[in-house]
């Protein structure tokens, strides 16, 4: 299996920060949806989606270890 080198250019960094922030928003929306849900199977599915997005966020953070907490949290450009 070929492993693709990750693009850590400035443009990629900017795009990944934007994607990271969108994941944070989607996770928040799913958590709100989870609060209203009563069906265990749906709650489990939502938990799995959140887990997958959290793993993707971690992958992005690992790609750009020089980015500060404030930048990830949206307090800086």
C-alpha positions in Angstrom: 0.0 0.0 0.0 1.3 3.4 -1.0 1.5 6.0 1.8 1.0 9.5 0.6 3.2 12.3 2.1 1.1 14.8 4.0 1.1 18.3 2.6 2.1 20.7 5.3 2.5 23.8 3.2 1.0 27.1 4.3 -2.0 26.7 2.0 -2.6 23.2 3.3 -2.2 24.5 6.9 -4.8 27.2 6.3 -7.2 24.6 4.7 -6.7 22.1 7.5 -7.4 24.8 10.2 -10.6 25.7 8.4 -11.6 22.0 8.2 -10.7 21.4 11.8 -13.0 24.3 12.9 -15.8 22.9 10.7 -15.4 19.5 12.4 -15.6 21.2 15.8 -18.9 22.8 14.7 -20.3 19.6 13.4 -19.4 17.7 16.6 -21.2 20.4 18.6 -24.3 20.0 16.4 -24.2 16.2 16.7 -23.9 16.5 20.5 -27.0 18.7 20.5 -28.8 16.1 18.4 -27.7 13.4 20.8 -29.3 15.2 23.7 -32.7 15.0 22.0 -32.4 11.4 20.8 -33.8 8.5 22.8 -33.1 5.6 20.5 -29.9 3.7 21.7 -28.9 2.6 18.2 -29.0 6.2 16.9 -27.2 7.5 20.0 -24.5 4.8 19.3 -24.3 5.9 15.7 -23.9 9.5 16.7 -21.2 8.6 19.2 -19.3 6.7 16.5 -19.5 9.7 14.2 -18.2 12.0 16.9 -15.3 9.5 17.6 -14.3 9.4 13.9 -14.3 13.2 13.7 -12.3 13.5 16.9 -9.7 11.1 15.4 -9.6 13.3 12.3 -9.1 16.4 14.4 -6.2 14.6 16.2 -4.6 13.6 12.9 -4.7 17.3 11.7 -3.3 18.5 15.0 -0.4 16.0 14.7 0.3 17.3 11.1 0.8 20.8 12.4 2.3 20.6 15.9 3.4 24.3 15.7 -0.1 25.6 15.8 -1.1 27.1 19.2 -4.2 26.2 21.2 -5.7 29.6 20.4 -5.4 29.0 16.7 -7.2 25.7 16.9 -9.9 27.2 19.1 -10.4 30.1 16.6 -9.0 32.9 18.8 -6.4 33.7 16.2 -5.8 33.5 12.4 
